[in-house]
Structures are given as structure tokens and as C-alpha cells.
């Protein structure tokens, strides 16, 4: 684990120290928890954007366009025979 030194205004430091005491933890633990959660939010936003892009690329999907069960199995059988 790496150590990082930061500078805070006296009032911010006081509030953070009180918050840490209320949660029975250290200032370092609070900062670590905050930074990890920011990373998680960024990852979530990146994945959400990727999902939106994929959904846009799919285009319009309607349930009525799906294959009937028999045709689906027929298609699957043809593929299996072709692979042999």
C-alpha cells in the first residue's frame, strides 16, 4: 500500500477528524473508502456507457421477429451436421 500526503484547510480537517471519530475509524480509512467508491462509480459509468452503445447497435428488436421453435431446432440441426 502506498502512502499519500495531502493538505487540507483546518476546518475541513476538523470536520473529517470528527467524522472519523463518529465512525470509530481513521481519516486514512475514510479517504481510502471514498477513493475506492469514486473508482467504482467511474467503472459503473463506463460499463453503463458501453451497455448503451451495444443496445443502440442492436437496432430495433421485436418479439414477433423470433424464429418458431421448430425452425430454431431445424437451424440448430443443420449447423451441427455442418460441423461434423
Secondary structure as UniProt FT lines:
FT   HELIX           10..22
FT   TURN            23..24
FT   HELIX           27..58
FT   HELIX           63..65
FT   HELIX           69..83
//
